[in-house]
Every structure is written in C-alpha cells, then in structure tokens.
Amino acid sequence: MARLRSFRAPTGAADPRVVKLNASNVGKSERHNERKNTNYENVNVVPESIPFNVSFKSPGGMTHNEYFDHLVADGRISTRGLKDGATFFNEMIIDVNTSYFEEHGGYEFAKQLYEEAYRFCREIYGEDQIVSAVMHADEINAAVSDELGKPVYHYHLHVVAIPTVEKEILWSKRCKDESLRGTVEYHK
C-alpha cells in the first residue's frame, strides 16, 4: 500500500473525536482501551473476541501515567509551566461506519485502514509521544448483525498520545552574562 501524506477516512462514514485527559482521569480510559477491566459497562463488548483486538502500540507494561513519567525522567518532555489538572493526554477515537467495513472486507480491511490511521498519528505526534494505539474488534453491532443475519463487529481505533509544544526559552535580561541575553537557553 502506498504511503499517504494524510489519512483520509471514508467520506460520510467517519467520526473522529478527541478526548482530553489528565493524570487523574486517564486510568479509566486506559482500562477500557487496553481491556484491563473484568466487567464492561458497554454491553456490546464480547469478551471471547478480545483476542481479535489489534495493538499497534502499547506502553510496554507501564501504565499511561508511568509512561508519561518515564518520558519526563528521560528529559524527552518537560512539565515546566503546567498547571494542576493540565491535559497530559489526548485520546483520539477514530470510528468508521460498521457497514463500510462489511462492504470492503471486514476485519482485514479494518486492520489495514486503522494501521494507516496509526501511521498518520505517529507523523503528527511522534513515536515516543504515542502511548497506546488499539483497534477494538470485540464490540458487536447488534443492528447491523440483525440486518445481515450474522455477527458483525464495530471496529474503531483508540490512540492515546501526549500533546507537546516545541518551545524556546530565552535568557532574560537579568542574566549576568550579557552575551547570553536574548539567546536560547538549552536544558538537558
């Protein structure tokens, strides 16, 4: 498949959305996305189908908050200037109409489309800033299943990423070394 410069979901069939999460509320999303719960509020989750979910990126055995703290400790991101309750994570949920997948190859087609969507997210956020990317293939769509007379699953992608801002910090006029004033201050 040719590499796209941008991800284009099917016209009229996609419903992408972004949920902002902070350190205190990311756990619920993590448990849902990574299927760490034992019971689900969503009655459409079929536990026997959880193995069909596709993980494009996982936090490597860490929780989302531990992954964030790991990047801070390594100096790859900074929390300088963040306020209490600040957004640490963006969760993008990319949702395409169930019937669209059924018409174009079902599960295998969904994997290809969402893999391309994941690559697009990597280009935007960078590999390190993506904490988790999971395609859910374990939620049944009752209406389409009834219509087609067979079990049909609702495929969608959850991508949790750390939004970052490139920022230069300049030496202030209070700096004792006049030659540094107004130049970029580098931190390690």
N, C-alpha and C positions, 0 to 999 in steps of 0.2 A: 504494500500500500504506500502510495506517495505521501511524503511528509507534508502536512498542511501548515501554512503560516498562521492560520487561525482555525479554531474549532467551529464548525457550523453544524448545529443540530438541525434536525428536520424542521422545515418551515411549518408553523402552526401546531407542532406537536411537542415542543419543548417547554419546560417550566423550570428554568434555573432560578435559584434563590440563594441568598447569603444570610447566615445567622451569625451574629457577633457573640462571642463567648469570652468570659473572663476566667480567671483561675478558679473561682469558686463554683461556677456552673458548668464547666467543661466535662466534669465527670459523668453526668447523666448522658450527654451526647456520646461520650467515649464508650460507655457500657452498651448503649444501643448500637452504635456503628460496628463495634468490634464483637458484638454478640456475647457479652460477658454476663448478661442477665440470665436468671433461671426462668423467670416468668416475664411475659411481654404484655404491655397494655394494648399493643396493636394485635388484634385478634387474627389478622391476616398472616402473621408470621407462622410458617410451618417449620417447627424445629428439625424435622428429618431432612429438610432441604438446606439447612445452614451450611453443610459442606460445599454446596454449589456457589456460595458467595466467593467473589474473587478479590483478593487483597493485592492491590498494585503497590502499596507501600504500607509498612507497619512501623510503629515506633520502637521496634527492636526489643520487645519485652518490657519497655518502660511505659509508665502512664503518660498521658499527654503533658501533664504538669512537669513530670520528671524529665521528659524530652526537652521541654522549654528551658528548665533549669540547667540541663546539660549544655545547651547552646550558649546560655549566659556564662556558665563556668568556663567554657572553651573560648570565650571572647568573640563568638561569631555574631551575637546580637547583644544589645545593651538595653537595660530598662531605665536608663537615665532619663529623668523628666516624666516618667509615667506616674499617673495618679492612682490612688486606690480604686479598685474596681475597673481599671482600664481594660480595653479589649486586648486579649493576648492571642486569640484565635479567631479565624474566620472559618465557618463551616459552609462550604458550597455544596448544595444539593442539586444535582442535575438529574432531572426527571423527564423522561420522554414517554409519550403516549404508548401504552401497552400494545395496542393493536398495530402500531407502526412496526414494532419488533416482530410480532407474529407474521406480518406480511413480508418481512425481509430476512427471515432466517432464524428468528427466536433467540435462544441463549447465545449461540456462537456469534451472531451479528451484534448482540448487545455487548458482548465482551470486546469485540473489535471497536465499536463506537466509543465505549467508555474508556478503553485504553488510549484512544486518540484524545479524548477529553482530558484524561490524566496528563498526557504529554503536554497538552496546551497549558494546563495549570502549572506544570513544572517550569515552563518557559516564563510564566508570569511571576511566580513566587520564588523559584529556585528549588533545587532538590532538597537542600538542608531545611528549608522553611516549611516543606510539606511534612506534616506529622503522620498523617494517615490518609489512605485512599482505598475505599472499599466499595465494590459493586455488590449490592444486595440482589440476590436471585432467589430469596426464600419467602417472599411475601406474595401470596396468591391474590389474583384479581378475580373476585367472585363474579362480577358482572360479565366480564369477557369469558371466563370459564363456562358460565351458564350458556352464554351465547354460542360458543364454539363446541360445547359438549365435551370438553377435556380440561384438565388443569392447566391454567395459563398463569405464569408468574409475572409480577410487576417489577421490572428491572430498573434500578436507579443507582446513582453514584454519590457517595459521600466523600468529600475531600476536606480534610481539616488542615489548615495552613496558618502559619504565623505571619501576619502582615508586618512588613518592616518598611522603614523610611530611611533612605540614604541622607545623611545629614553631616555637613561640615561644621566643625566647631572652631571658631577663630579665637586667637589670642586676643584678650581685651587690652584696652589702653592702660590698665593697671599693671600689666606685665612689666617687670623690671628691665627686661632685655628689649630695648626699643626696636631692634631689628626683627623681633618676632611679632610685634603688634600687627594685627590685621591678617596674619598668615594662618594657615590651617594648623590646628593643634592635633597631633596624632596620638592616639592612645593604644596601648597593647593590652 
